[in-house]
Amino acid sequence: MISMQIFNSGVMALMSLVIAAIAITGLMMVAPRLSRAGGTPRGGTRPDLSLEPLPNPDDDSFVIPDDASELAGDRELALV
């Protein structure tokens, strides 16, 4: 008789844990839908920076090097 009561209380404890887990999962799934009502926040940490103009590829100063030796000049490249 006592073992059946212990078994029933164990089953009830497991069922309550399952119900609590399902409830928490449901709240986590509903929370993003409820929090969208506010709209987008203003401000932020990134300042508004103007973009620098890209170099003109037709200009003579815009040179794409053929290999790494043109980038380094006379210096010796060392692989680390």
NUFI-619526 format. One record per residue (C-alpha): residue number from 1; residue in one letter; x, y, z. Coordinates in nm, 4 decimals, padded with zeros to 6 digits. Layout:
N
FIPA NUM a X Y Z
...
This chain:
80
FIPA 1 m 00.0000 00.0000 00.0000
FIPA 2 i 00.2773 00.2440 00.0893
FIPA 3 s 00.4748 00.1523 -00.2236
FIPA 4 m 00.1698 00.2320 -00.4375
FIPA 5 q 00.1390 00.5720 -00.2691
FIPA 6 i 00.5083 00.6400 -00.3340
FIPA 7 f 00.4651 00.5332 -00.6971
FIPA 8 n 00.1593 00.7574 -00.7396
FIPA 9 s 00.3383 01.0542 -00.5839
FIPA 10 g 00.6389 00.9929 -00.8136
FIPA 11 v 00.4124 00.9829 -01.1187
FIPA 12 m 00.2404 01.3019 -01.0060
FIPA 13 a 00.5791 01.4724 -00.9580
FIPA 14 l 00.6900 01.3700 -01.3074
FIPA 15 m 00.3619 01.4854 -01.4590
FIPA 16 s 00.3924 01.8212 -01.2874
FIPA 17 l 00.7479 01.8600 -01.4221
FIPA 18 v 00.6288 01.7775 -01.7742
FIPA 19 i 00.3417 02.0256 -01.7480
FIPA 20 a 00.5768 02.2955 -01.6147
FIPA 21 a 00.8237 02.2318 -01.9000
FIPA 22 i 00.5449 02.2554 -02.1585
FIPA 23 a 00.4179 02.5782 -02.0014
FIPA 24 i 00.7656 02.7361 -02.0021
FIPA 25 t 00.8186 02.6283 -02.3636
FIPA 26 g 00.4865 02.7835 -02.4604
FIPA 27 l 00.5776 03.1092 -02.2887
FIPA 28 m 00.9121 03.1186 -02.4670
FIPA 29 m 00.7417 03.0644 -02.8035
FIPA 30 v 00.4800 03.3349 -02.7400
FIPA 31 a 00.7191 03.5964 -02.5942
FIPA 32 p 00.8679 03.7188 -02.9274
FIPA 33 r 00.5218 03.7740 -03.0710
FIPA 34 l 00.4171 03.9781 -02.7696
FIPA 35 s 00.7331 04.1906 -02.7608
FIPA 36 r 00.7069 04.3081 -03.1247
FIPA 37 a 00.4372 04.5607 -03.0433
FIPA 38 g 00.6894 04.8255 -02.9334
FIPA 39 g 00.8522 04.8808 -03.2710
FIPA 40 t 01.2206 04.9350 -03.3387
FIPA 41 p 01.4340 05.1041 -03.0748
FIPA 42 r 01.5941 05.4411 -03.1454
FIPA 43 g 01.9600 05.5164 -03.1179
FIPA 44 g 02.2213 05.2517 -03.0731
FIPA 45 t 02.5908 05.2217 -03.0150
FIPA 46 r 02.7081 05.2506 -03.3753
FIPA 47 p 02.7554 05.6094 -03.4946
FIPA 48 d 02.6267 05.7142 -03.8350
FIPA 49 l 02.9392 05.7037 -04.0467
FIPA 50 s 02.9469 05.8287 -04.3997
FIPA 51 l 03.0896 05.5773 -04.6417
FIPA 52 e 03.4238 05.6610 -04.7966
FIPA 53 p 03.4172 05.6716 -05.1740
FIPA 54 l 03.5590 05.3662 -05.3467
FIPA 55 p 03.8713 05.4144 -05.5567
FIPA 56 n 03.8143 05.4638 -05.9251
FIPA 57 p 03.9398 05.1530 -06.1135
FIPA 58 d 04.0098 05.3633 -06.4234
FIPA 59 d 04.2500 05.5835 -06.2294
FIPA 60 d 04.6243 05.5142 -06.2724
FIPA 61 s 04.6813 05.5145 -05.8954
FIPA 62 f 04.4458 05.2178 -05.8558
FIPA 63 v 04.6775 04.9195 -05.9080
FIPA 64 i 04.6014 04.5575 -05.8316
FIPA 65 p 04.9270 04.3763 -05.7521
FIPA 66 d 05.0076 04.0574 -05.9395
FIPA 67 d 05.1741 03.8892 -05.6438
FIPA 68 a 05.2717 03.9535 -05.2831
FIPA 69 s 05.6186 04.0806 -05.3679
FIPA 70 e 05.4645 04.3954 -05.5139
FIPA 71 l 05.2848 04.4593 -05.1851
FIPA 72 a 05.5947 04.4165 -04.9695
FIPA 73 g 05.8403 04.6019 -05.1905
FIPA 74 d 06.2011 04.5050 -05.1141
FIPA 75 r 06.1190 04.3489 -04.7796
FIPA 76 e 06.1370 03.9749 -04.7454
FIPA 77 l 05.8155 03.7910 -04.6668
FIPA 78 a 05.8249 03.5353 -04.3891
FIPA 79 l 05.5551 03.2747 -04.3432
FIPA 80 v 05.4645 03.2146 -03.9825
